[in-house]
Amino acid sequence: MNDRTAEQGVADVLWEAEATPVLWLQGLGDWLAYPLGAVTHLGSHAVVIVGLTLVFWCLSPGLGVRLFVVVASSSVLNYLFKSVLYGARPSWFDARIKAHVSHGSFGVPSGHAQGAMVAWGYLGLRSGRRAVLWAAAAVIALVALSRVYLGAHFISDVLAGLLLGALVLWAALRWEERITAWWLGLSTARWVGCALALTLLPCVAATLWQLLVRDGWTAPVAWTGAIPTDPAGETLTGLYTASGTLLGGLCGFTLLAGRGWYSARGTLVSRAARFVLGISVIVLVQVVVDVLFGELSGPAASAVAFLAYAGIAFWASYLAPEMFVRSGLAERPGPPDPVGDSARGPVGDGDRATGDTPEDASADTSSDTSADPSDRGERG
């Protein structure tokens, strides 16, 4: 027995033991599939990213940019682990387990649990409010429970996702101030090079791993459930999608900083118009990509996903805000308060008091006395 066969045997023993609690949970009744199916989307990267566009365009650009980068980076890391570990999902491993939701990528670690930990955990900890923190913890716990009940993940997958998400969250909270200041001080050539390295290297590493180490992989005979046709290809496409999203966001936010950044202030009508216009373009691009390239598979599908989502993220982070400013739906941040806070935005004309800049997302809001509700809504 070679090392890989022994490794697979250990995994099969673990999953066999974990199938019992999954079956017990599903034995509580199919009626739970509806509420837990709705709850599980709170950890979906797609739903979280759409929510972040709302925050960035309409509420708090400073908070939106930080959350976007942290969540997108977490997604890249999650798919990188999936691409290496080749973990089964419960419904693939045991035919008795129902798949209330369908996924084509490998299972470990749980992306929904990791995404919930990162996104909701960040919001809860940055809020400085105990009630918000408890609410975030409840959402994370419910998302984790939903992944097991729905047959999408084993308990070990969920625990791995929560642990990896906690590490990403810890690193973000500890290092984001220094990394933001360092990044904004880079020359154009250096930040472009860093952005390409951060997003392309995981894709290259995972592709080489599949070609050189996992080439010819087939599902083990112990997996008795319904297995997708090409989980390795689906996982690799997910990694390219997440990496493209991160690349587009990094480039767009950095360019926007050089243009003087962007303020989310405005009337309710202007904020709603921004979101509707911005999200309409995203939906249109996705539809066009699906129609033109939906039949692709393998490396071609991964490459198209990388380029398409890089473009979508670049639209959300740079082109859309610039369009909003030029059309009068938004403005540049105002000058800093000459009497109080002297901190500046990315290029020196941000307004820390409104949370309009990347540096402002972590500002303490517990002492907020602003009379303008829109100001409070823009703070991190």
Salt bridges, closest charged atoms under 4 A:
GLU7 OE1 - ARG4 NH1 3.95
ASP30 OD2 - LYS98 NZ 2.97
ASP94 OD2 - ARG96 NH2 2.66
ASP157 OD2 - HIS153 ND1 3.53
GLU176 OE2 - ARG66 NH1 3.04
GLU176 OE2 - ARG126 NH2 2.20
GLU177 OE2 - ARG66 NH1 3.29
GLU322 OE1 - ARG259 NE 3.42
GLU322 OE1 - ARG326 NH2 3.72
GLU322 OE2 - ARG332 NH1 2.71
ASP341 OD2 - ARG352 NE 3.11
ASP360 OD1 - ARG352 NH1 3.60
ASP368 OD1 - ARG379 NH1 3.03
ASP375 OD1 - ARG265 NH2 3.24
GLU378 OE2 - ARG271 NH2 3.68
